[in-house]
Structures are given as C-alpha cells and as structure tokens.
C-alpha cells in the first residue's frame, strides 16, 4: 500500500472523528442554549476553531440537519446495546427513552429551524420514524413481560414527544420528570 493511500485513509478517519466531535458538541450546546447558539460556543465545546466547523458545515442549516441525523443514529444504535447491557429489558427501555428525550429537547428547536424547507423537513421526519420506531418496538417487545400490554412504539414515542414540547421555552417545565412518570406507569402492577 502506498504511503499516500494510507495517509488519505488516516485523514478520512480523523475527519470522521472530528465531525462526530463537532456533532456531539453542537447537540450538547443546542440542548443547553438552543439552535441559535453562537458557532463559537460549539467550537469551544468541541475544542476546535470556528473555521473547522465551517469547513465541515458551510451553513447553520447544514449543521442543524447533520446534528438531527447524528442524534437519530445515536438513538437507533443505542437500543440494541442497552438491551444487551441493562439489568432488564424494562431498564433498557427506560434508558433509551431518556436518550430519546435528550434528542427530542434538541429536535423541537431543530424542527422550528427546518420548517421553512417543508420537503426537507418531511424527509428528515420520515427518516426519524424509519430509524426509531423499529428500535422502540424492539425494546417494547423485549420488555413485554414487565410492562402493560398493548403499547405501540409510535404512540409511546408520540406521547413522550408531546411531553417534551415546551421544555425549551419554559425553564420551569420539567419534561424529563413527566416522561419518567409516564415510563413508570408502563410497568405492570
């Protein structure tokens, strides 16, 4: 293998790691400060210069869409891992819903920013459903002996989503506490 080919592959791996670090940092900043947070805050969180962000994501919309997709993928990938490593399927479901809530708190701000591009927003929403409803279904099926019967993934996700609306605009509203009560109510009595 030529040194140039090896160097290119290393750069690509470094670029992927940098992009993931940027997306993780942007998501964290968006949760704390909303999608209008200054790019310099995201750069500081990621430990990079502002120019690095613009090299990866030339526009704020590019960054927002990438964060959205990155978080969907993180939630989708987390489900099977949680099932394999949690004390019970119900605990895996509970932990996954916590991750989902973190995503939703960010998503509502992202959705507002993306509304101007209705076709693009619809495409992202379909992607969200295609990736996450099957994961939630898998978790619910695994926890079937621990939870009430008849709970559908889409309905649960919609309910959790509705409880998260307003979390970004009212600091007194504790969506996580309400979602925790919902999830506790899933358990068989």
N, C-alpha and C positions, 0 to 999 in steps of 0.2 A: 504494500500500500504506500502510495506517495505521501511525503510529509504534508504537502498542500491539501490533499484529501482529508487526512487526519485532522489538520488544523481547522478545516471547514466544518467537519463534524463536531469538533470541540466547541467552535464558535456557536454553532447551532444549539448545542446543549446548553451553553452559557446563556444564549439569548432566550431559550425557553425558561430557564431558571429565573432570569431577570424579569421576564414577562409575568411569570407566576408570582414573583415577589411584588411586582407592581400591582397586579390584580388583587392580591391579598391585602396589600396596603390600602389601595383605593376602596375596597369593600369595607375595611375597618374604619376608614375616615368617613365614608358615606354613611355608615351606621351612626357614628358619633355626630357628624356635622351636616349631613345631607349631601345630595349630589351636586350642590353648588359650591362645595368646599373648594378653597383655592388649590390649584395644582401643586403649589409649593408645599402644602400640608401633606399631600400624598407622597411627594418626593421625599420629604423629611421622614415620613413613616417607613418608606421603603429603603431609605439610606442611599438615595441616588440623586443626581441633579435633575432639575426640571427638564432640561434638554433630552434626557433619557426617556422621560415619559412621552414627550412629543415625537421622538423617533419611533417609538412603538405604537403610539396612538395620536395621529396628527390632529384629531379634533376631540372635543369633550364627548360628542356623541359616540365616536369610536371607542373611547374608554368606557363609557356607560354600557354600551352593548357588550363589550368584552367582559366587563365585571358581571353583568347579568348571566351570560353564558358560562362563565367560570364558576359562579356560585351554583347554578343549576347542576353543572357537572360534579361539583364537590358534594352536593346533596345526594345526587344519584349514586355516586361511588361509595358514599358513607354507609348507605343502608346495609348492603351485604356484610361489610366489615363489622358494623355494630351487631348484627345478628350473630356473627361468629365469635365475638369477643365480649358480649354482655352476659350478665348473670341469668337473664331470662329474655325471651322474645318481647315481653311487655317492656322491660327496661330498655331494650334496643329501640323499640317504637318510641318510647318517651325521649330518649337521647336524640333520635332522628328528628322528632318534632321540634326539639329545642334548636337544632341546626336549621330546620325549615323556618322557624320563627325568625332567627337571625337573618336569614335570606329575605324573608318577607318584609321585615322592617326596612331593609335596603330597597327591596323591589318596589315598594309603593312610591318611593321617591324616583326610582328609575322609570317606573311606568308613567309618572307625570311628565318627565322629561321627554319620553318617547312618543307621547300621544300625537305629536304633530306629524309623525310618519305612521299613519294608520296601518298601511300594509306591512311595514316593517315591524310594528308593534304586534300585529296579529300573528306574524310569522314567529316572533320570539315567544309569544304566549303558547302557540301550538307546540313549539319546541319544549317549553316548560312542562306542559301536560304530558307530552310523549315520553319525556325522560323521568318525570317524578311520580306520576300516577302508578306506573307498574312497581316502583320501589315501595311506595306506601302500601300497595296491595300485598306485596310480598311480606312486608312487616306485619300487616294486619292478619294475614293468613297464618303466619308463624305464631302469632300471639292469640290465636282463636280460642284456645282453652283458658286464657287468662282474662279475656275481655268479653263484653256483651256481644251477642250475635247481631248480625245484620248491619254492620258498619261498613260502608263503602268508602274506598280511598278518596274518590273525588269529593264526596260530601264532607268527609273529615277535613281534607285539605281546604275546602271552601270555608268551612266553619272556622278553622284556625286563621285563614286569611282574613275573614271578616272581623275576628277579634283583634287582628293586628292593625286594622285601619284606624288611623288617628294617632297611633303611637309616635309618629314623627312630628306631629304638630301640637301635642299636649303633654308636657313633661309630667303631669300628674296622673296620666293614664298608664297603667302598667299592664301591657298586653301579655307579657310573659306570665304574670300571675294568673290572669284569666285563662290563658291557654293551659297552664298547669292544672287548674281546676277542671277544665274540660277533659284533659287526658286522665286525671284521677277518676273522673266519672265514667270512663270507659271500662274500668275494672269490674269484673263480676263481683257481686256482693254475696 
